Amino acid sequence: MNWFYLVCLLVPLGCMVLLDHRFRLFLFADARRGALVLGVGVAVFLLWDLVAIGLGFYGRGQGEALSGVELLPHLPVEELVFITFLCYLTMVLHGLVGRFVVRSPEATVVREPGPTALGASEAVSGPPRDHVPPRSAGTPRTTERPGGAS
């Protein structure tokens, strides 16, 4: 038995957990909802695999990197870990895009106060710093410069 492929799946899965924990992207943002979404995703793909196995479209490979442990005939343990990895990767990427690309107010980081690189504390919440609230239609535009000079 060789566990190389399983280890190659578990290491990046662990890295994604650390990334999720650091930025609170998916499971660490809302554990209950995250576990439900992850469980449904894994169940759908596992059902898909079981149907494909039952219809003869899919079978267990004989690679040297596989552990040899099967959950069911033609369903290696690595397949379950891969499905979990795939679903978790998708949701962490969704969280990253929502947080750092789209920059929606709902995706704003809320951090607990704690030490930073300079030793100070910070709490980040609310809209992004570059957010400027829209001006209402009746509000006149001012041409005043900073410092009071016009």
Sequence and secondary structure as in RCSB ss.txt:
>XXXX:A:sequence
MNWFYLVCLLVPLGCMVLLDHRFRLFLFADARRGALVLGVGVAVFLLWDLVAIGLGFYGRGQGEALSGVELLPHL
PVEELVFITFLCYLTMVLHGLVGRFVVRSPEATVVREPGPTALGASEAVSGPPRDHVPPRSAGTPRTTERPGGAS
>XXXX:A:secstr
   HHHHHHHHHHHHHHHHHHHHT STTT HHHHHHHHHHHHHHHHHHHHHHHHTTS      TTS   EEETTE
EHHHHHHHHHHHHHHHHHHHHHIIIII  GGG       B TTS B    SS TT      TTS      TTS  
